C-alpha cells in the first residue's frame, strides 16, 4: 500500500537524521531506498539495482553534482516536484553523488 510506503519513508528519514553515522535503508527484491545527507557519496554499479533516482525529501537539494553516471551534472538544484533525476544509470566502477544542502532520497531500482 502506498500509504504504508509513505509512512516507512517518514520513519527512515527520522531515524537517519537521528543517527547520521549509520547507513539505513529500505529494500526489497526490486528497490533499495536510502536518505543521503549533504556530502560526497560513492556508489557502485549494481546489477540488482541498475537505475538510480534522486528526489528532494525535505525541501530543495542544492549543489547536486553527479559523476560517473550516464547523465552527469554539476551544481544543480533539485526542487520538490522535479523528475529530472529519475532513472539515471551508473556507468563508472565508482560513481559520486555530492551536494551541499538538503536531504536527498536515493532510490536504486530494477525493472524486474
N, C-alpha and C positions, 0 to 999 in steps of 0.2 A: 504494500500500500504506500502511496506517495506521502501520506501524512506521517507515517512511521519513518520514512526516509528523511523527511524534513526534520523530524524530531531527533533522529540519530545524528544528523549534521550539526544541530544545535548542541548536542551533548559532546560531540567530537570537538567542536570549537571551544566550548567551555573548559573541557579537560586539557586540551592542548595549550590554551592560554595560561592555565594554572600550572602546567608542567612543561615549560618550553624546552627543556633539555631531553625530553622523552619523545621519541617518534611514535605517534599514534596514527592508526588508520582504521578504515572500514574496508573490508574486502570480501569478495565472493569469486565465483568462477570467471566472471567477465569484467569486474571492476575493482579498482583499488583507489580509494579516496583518502586524501590527507590534506591538512591545513599547513600552508607554508607561511612562515614569518619573514620579515624583511632581512635578507642577507643573500648570499650566493648558495644555491643548492645544486648538487650534481645528481644526475640520474643517468642510467644506462639504457641501452636498447634492451627491451624485454619482450620476447616473442609471445608471452602470455598476454601482455597488455601493450600492443604496438602503438596505440594512439594516446596522446596527451592533450587534455583540455584544461584551460585555466579560467577561473571565474573569480571576480572580487567577492569577498564574503561579508565584509563589514565596512563597506564604503570603497572608494577608489583605491587602486593599487598603482603607485607611481614609480617611474624609473624602471619599468619592466624591460629586461634585456634577455633575449633567448639566443643561445649559441649552440651550434651542432644539430639544429633541427631543420626539417625541410623548409619551414618558414621561420627565418630568423628575424629578430627585431632589436632595435636599440632605443632605450629610454622612452618607451611608450607609456601611456596611461590607460589602464584597464578600468573602465567605469561600469557601474551597475547597469544591467540591461544590454551590455555588449556581448556579441557572439564571435567576435573576430578571432579569438584564440581557442577555437573549438577544433578538435581532431587534428592537431599537429602531429608530426612524426619525428621521433629522434632518429638521426642518421649517423652521427659520430659515435664512437665507442663510449665516450663520456660527453654528456650534454650539460649545459648550465642554464639555470633559471635564476635570475637575480632581480631584486627590486629594493627600493628604499623605504617605502611607506605602504601600509595597508596589510591586509591578510588575504591570502590567495588560496582558494580551494583548487587543488590539483586532482583531476580525475584521469586515471590511466585506465584504458578500456580496450575491449576487443569486440569483434563482430560476432563471435561465437555465441 
